[in-house]
């Protein structure tokens, strides 16, 4: 049974007309960007300190929990936004909550957006950020969190790291409503579209085409489901039933299982895209508790390995 807060938030999403923004092709990315928050205030960060700097063309903001001591683990959070906008206030609030509850430095990456930048440049920025942390000897574990296309970018990152046999410092990845296949060709998507109150096929596909440029949307460069998942890191995936990304997420789960990847799936009946980020919803609060528990487990495992050595 869904909570009262679920129905309230659902009604608000419908009133805001979010789906209409994703029903037009080409997508009106400038309208979507009106909700971007590039410099969060203290209220969004729950009164935590922050530090912003640039790596390549990306703005990286570290949220620093009060009283934090040096840690072996950090969190790298890659927000979604259909490749064309963001981050927004809900990304900052989520990121700040995670930092406060885990007591880990949490970095939000604001990468270049399409159509000004396309997938090859965006991927190069994600690589530069990850390599920056890999080169820091004090950091033993980079916990990766990505929602929507943020999950897309992080999955592709790990695939590239494994392919190049470069050093990997991530024990696990948390995917919240990830976009596994940007081609949006799964025939089951149209059935889910009717119940999705946030996203629609036309606008989403338009945004993906803006990002891909001349790259085939079925290329592993932009659609990680077509890449290699052998020896992939521990994966935790949050799937909503009424999300047009859900059919491809289920295919992703099957592929990870086939490739013997450790995976844990969290499904939410009748819920929507990126629901753990939606404020005030009881189901979101429960999901954030799960995410915090996962992060603490990954952090503990790193400490345990260090002790055994």
C-alpha positions in Angstrom: 0.0 0.0 0.0 1.4 3.4 -1.0 1.8 6.2 1.5 -0.3 9.3 1.7 2.9 11.3 0.9 3.3 9.2 -2.3 -0.1 10.4 -3.6 0.6 14.0 -2.6 4.0 14.1 -4.4 2.5 12.3 -7.4 -0.2 15.0 -7.7 2.4 17.7 -7.4 4.4 16.2 -10.2 1.3 16.1 -12.5 0.4 19.7 -11.6 3.9 20.9 -12.5 3.5 19.4 -16.0 6.9 17.7 -15.9 5.8 15.1 -18.4 4.8 17.7 -21.0 8.5 18.9 -21.0 9.5 15.4 -22.0 6.8 14.9 -24.6 8.2 17.3 -27.2 10.8 16.7 -29.8 13.2 18.5 -29.9 13.2 18.7 -26.2 13.1 22.3 -24.8 16.4 21.9 -22.8 16.6 25.7 -22.1 13.3 25.5 -20.3 14.5 22.6 -18.3 17.7 24.5 -17.3 15.7 27.2 -15.6 15.7 24.9 -12.6 19.4 24.3 -12.6 21.3 25.1 -9.3 25.0 25.7 -10.0 25.9 27.2 -6.6 24.0 25.6 -3.7 23.3 27.6 -0.5 23.8 26.4 3.0 20.1 25.4 3.3 20.4 23.0 0.4 23.6 21.5 1.9 21.9 21.1 5.4 24.4 23.7 6.8 27.4 21.6 5.8 30.6 23.2 4.3 31.5 22.9 0.7 34.3 23.4 -1.7 34.0 23.8 -5.5 36.8 23.4 -8.0 37.1 22.5 -11.7 38.5 19.4 -13.3 38.7 19.7 -17.1 35.3 21.3 -18.0 33.4 19.9 -15.0 32.5 21.7 -11.7 33.1 19.4 -8.8 31.6 20.4 -5.4 32.7 18.6 -2.2 30.1 18.5 0.5 32.0 18.3 3.8 30.1 16.8 6.9 30.7 18.6 10.2 33.5 17.2 12.2 34.6 14.8 9.5 37.9 13.1 9.9 40.2 11.7 7.2 38.5 8.7 5.6 39.5 5.9 3.2 36.3 6.2 1.3 34.6 9.1 -0.6 31.4 9.3 -2.5 31.2 10.5 -6.1 27.7 11.4 -7.2 26.8 11.9 -10.8 23.3 13.4 -11.2 21.0 12.9 -14.2 19.2 15.4 -16.3 18.7 13.7 -19.6 22.3 14.8 -20.6 20.9 18.3 -21.2 20.3 20.0 -17.8 21.1 19.9 -14.0 21.9 19.6 -11.3 18.7 20.8 -9.6 17.8 21.3 -6.0 16.7 17.7 -5.5 20.2 16.5 -6.5 21.8 18.8 -4.0 19.4 17.8 -1.2 20.0 14.2 -1.9 23.7 14.6 -2.0 23.8 16.6 1.2 21.7 14.0 3.0 24.0 11.2 2.0 27.1 13.2 3.1 25.6 14.0 6.5 24.3 10.5 7.3 27.5 8.6 6.1 30.0 11.2 7.4 31.9 10.8 4.1 33.0 13.6 1.8 30.6 13.6 -1.1 31.4 15.1 -4.4 28.8 16.1 -6.9 30.0 16.4 -10.5 28.4 19.0 -12.8 29.6 17.7 -16.1 29.2 19.5 -19.5 25.7 19.2 -21.0 24.3 18.5 -24.5 23.8 19.9 -27.1 26.9 22.1 -26.4 28.9 19.0 -25.4 28.3 15.5 -26.8 28.9 12.1 -25.3 32.6 11.7 -26.1 33.5 15.0 -24.4 31.2 14.2 -21.4 32.8 10.8 -21.0 36.3 12.3 -21.1 35.2 14.7 -18.3 33.9 11.8 -16.2 37.2 10.0 -16.8 39.2 13.0 -15.7 37.3 13.3 -12.5 37.6 9.7 -11.6 41.4 9.6 -12.4 41.8 12.7 -10.1 40.7 10.6 -7.2 42.5 7.4 -8.3 45.7 9.3 -8.1 45.2 10.3 -4.5 46.9 7.6 -2.4 44.8 8.3 0.7 41.6 7.4 -1.0 41.1 3.6 -1.1 37.4 3.4 -2.2 35.3 5.7 -4.4 31.6 4.8 -3.9 29.8 5.6 -7.1 26.2 6.9 -7.1 24.4 7.8 -10.3 20.7 8.6 -11.0 19.2 8.4 -14.5 21.8 9.3 -17.1 24.3 9.8 -14.2 24.1 6.1 -13.8 24.7 5.7 -17.6 27.9 7.7 -17.4 29.2 5.8 -14.3 28.5 2.4 -15.8 30.3 3.4 -19.0 33.2 4.7 -16.9 33.7 1.4 -15.1 33.5 -0.5 -18.4 36.2 1.7 -19.8 38.4 1.3 -16.7 38.1 -2.5 -16.9 38.7 -2.5 -20.6 41.9 -0.5 -20.3 43.0 -2.5 -17.2 43.6 0.8 -15.4 43.5 1.0 -11.6 40.0 0.7 -10.2 39.2 2.1 -6.7 35.5 1.4 -6.6 34.0 -1.5 -4.6 30.4 -0.7 -5.6 28.0 1.4 -7.7 24.5 2.5 -6.7 22.2 3.1 -9.7 19.0 5.0 -9.2 16.6 4.6 -12.2 19.6 4.3 -14.6 19.3 4.7 -18.4 20.8 1.4 -19.7 19.9 1.8 -23.4 19.7 5.3 -24.9 18.3 4.0 -28.1 14.9 3.6 -26.4 14.0 0.8 -28.9 12.6 -1.7 -26.4 9.0 -2.3 -27.5 7.8 -2.5 -23.8 8.7 1.2 -23.3 5.5 2.4 -25.0 3.3 0.3 -22.6 5.0 1.9 -19.5 4.8 5.4 -21.1 1.1 5.5 -20.3 1.8 5.2 -16.5 4.9 7.3 -16.4 4.0 10.7 -15.0 7.5 12.2 -15.5 9.0 11.0 -18.7 7.9 10.4 -22.2 9.6 8.6 -25.1 9.7 11.5 -27.6 11.4 14.0 -25.5 13.8 11.6 -23.8 14.9 10.2 -27.1 15.4 13.7 -28.5 17.7 14.5 -25.6 19.7 11.3 -26.1 20.1 12.2 -29.8 21.4 15.6 -28.9 24.0 14.0 -26.7 25.0 11.3 -29.2 25.6 13.5 -32.2 27.0 11.1 -34.9 27.4 8.2 -32.4 25.0 5.3 -32.8 22.6 5.3 -29.8 23.3 1.5 -29.5 27.0 2.1 -29.1 28.4 1.2 -25.7 29.8 4.7 -25.6 26.4 6.0 -24.7 24.4 2.8 -23.9 26.3 0.7 -21.4 23.9 -2.3 -21.8 25.8 -3.1 -25.1 29.1 -3.1 -23.3 31.0 -5.7 -21.3 30.0 -6.4 -17.7 32.4 -9.2 -16.9 34.3 -8.5 -13.7 32.0 -5.5 -13.1 31.9 -4.0 -9.6 29.2 -4.7 -7.0 25.9 -3.2 -8.3 22.9 -2.0 -6.4 20.0 -0.8 -8.6 16.8 0.9 -7.7 13.9 0.3 -10.2 10.5 1.9 -10.3 7.6 0.2 -11.9 6.1 3.2 -13.7 9.3 4.4 -15.3 9.9 4.2 -19.1 13.5 3.1 -18.3 12.2 0.1 -16.4 12.1 -2.4 -19.3 15.8 -1.8 -20.1 16.7 -1.9 -16.5 15.3 -5.4 -16.2 17.4 -6.4 -19.2 20.4 -4.9 -17.5 19.8 -6.9 -14.4 19.6 -10.1 -16.4 22.9 -9.3 -18.2 24.6 -8.6 -14.9 23.4 -11.9 -13.5 24.5 -13.7 -16.6 28.0 -12.2 -16.2 28.1 -13.3 -12.5 28.2 -9.8 -11.1 27.1 -9.3 -7.5 23.8 -7.4 -7.8 21.1 -6.4 -5.4 17.8 -5.0 -6.8 15.4 -2.7 -5.0 12.0 -2.5 -6.8 9.2 0.0 -5.9 5.7 -0.9 -7.0 3.8 1.9 -8.9 6.6 4.4 -8.2 8.3 6.8 -10.6 11.7 7.7 -12.1 14.4 8.7 -9.5 11.9 8.3 -6.7 14.5 8.1 -3.9 15.4 11.7 -4.7 11.8 13.0 -4.5 11.4 15.0 -1.3 8.8 14.4 1.4 7.8 10.9 0.1 7.9 8.1 2.7 9.1 5.7 0.0 12.0 8.0 -0.8 13.0 8.3 2.8 13.0 4.5 3.1 15.1 4.2 -0.1 17.7 6.7 1.2 18.0 4.6 4.3 18.8 1.6 2.1 21.4 3.7 0.1 23.1 4.9 3.3 23.2 1.3 4.6 24.9 0.2 1.3 27.5 2.9 1.5 28.3 2.1 5.1 28.7 -1.5 4.3 31.1 -0.7 1.4 33.1 1.7 3.6 33.3 -1.0 6.3 34.5 -3.6 3.9 37.4 -1.3 2.9 38.3 -0.9 6.6 38.1 -4.7 7.1 40.4 -5.3 4.1 42.9 -2.7 5.5 42.9 -4.5 8.9 43.5 -8.0 7.3 46.5 -6.6 5.4 
